[in-house]
Amino acid sequence: MSQPGGKAPANSWENPAAEPFIRIRNLSKTFDGFPAVDGVSLDIYQGELFAILGGSGCGKSTLLRLLAGFETPTAGEVVIDGVDMAGRPPFERPTNMMFQSYAVFPHYTVADNVAYGLRKEGLGKAEIKDRVAELLELVQLQDFARRKPRQLSGGQQQRVALARALAKRPKVLLLDEPLAALDRNLRERTQFELMNIQDKLGITFIVVTHDQEEAMTLATRIAVMDAGRLVQIGTPTEIYEYPNSRFVADFFGAINLFEGRVEAGDPSRIVCAETGVLIHAEPIAGQPLPETLFVAVRPEKIRLSREVPAGEGMTVMHGTVEDLAYYGNHSVYRVRTDQGKLVQVSSPNAHRSAELALEWDEPIHLSWPRDCSVVLTE
């Protein structure tokens, strides 16, 4: 089954009999007593395009450097393709790393940049020429082989760095914020190029990023990281639609959080402490609920209407439009409920119009069905 962010290979997490290609067990790295990576365990499968997502300082780049061999773990192990990487320097590992800065050699041509590692390995001239030509065609730079990096755009330099990283045919390609230096439009185009290249080669890619949209676009699976630990692992859909904590819900896209308590022991009926409104939710099977919990609702799940919405199992609130922003394909509204709670709503602009659907200070009803309420216990 393919996922929205990429294609899942047959030898993947979806196959119970599949063996992980990369096994990380209880991996830790401490700097001056501070745990940058704290007891991380993770399985990654052959051919995955896996993303490690987190904010600045969460430990994601350190985790990538531990895989590459640029850092030595304080504890734990890394096994790649059945081989323990303990004590192996970077040049003896079946990995290569593409850095955020690209680090292309300014005095070399595009072709010489790609050929650099192959020459260091002592490959013959004919083999180097053939492999460079193959890689430049793969990244669509065959017409730029004689140019210097200063004669290239940022996106083209990124593809030179990618081709150079792939030249030695690593089993695992590690990418540290590979698209961070590109502008938005170029970054979006390059994401699809990167996915197509990975699909053609079948190499395992591990991408570190702080950009939630980038992770969702690229990855078959995502590991969300915070304070050196992995807090949730899943497909883009699973993490976005079913976050397991307030941290993940708040970090991974926009979210509305409502504090509440279960009404009369019925886990499908939660009274919002901030509004007094009854929130309908899908009960969590087999899990005891704490006295106080939170309900998360994505802004695009909420509907706005001037009339009182009808329907069984609908959560309904009333408020006033306090702020609004027009983004072309959608508009964002911030609605202040009658009890003072600020709720964000994202509404698609499905019809062409120069008029805003709603105006400031307009009274409005908010509603969403029970299956859009995500109950969070931590």
Secondary structure by P-SEA (a helix, b strand, c coil): cccccccccccccccccccccbbbcbbbbbccccccccccccccccccccccccccccaaaaaaaaaacccccccccccccccccccccccccccccccccccccccccaaaaaaaaaaaacccaaaaaaaaaaaaaaaccccccccccccccaaaaaaaaaaaaacccccbbbbccccccccaaaaaaaaaaaaaaaaaaccbbbbbbccaaaaaacccbbbbbccccccccccaaaaaaccccaaaaaacccbbbbbbccccccccccccccccbbbbbcccccccccccbbbbbccccbbbbccccccccbbbbbbcccbbbbcccbbbbbbbcccbbbbbbbbbcccccccccccccccbbbbbccccbbbbcc
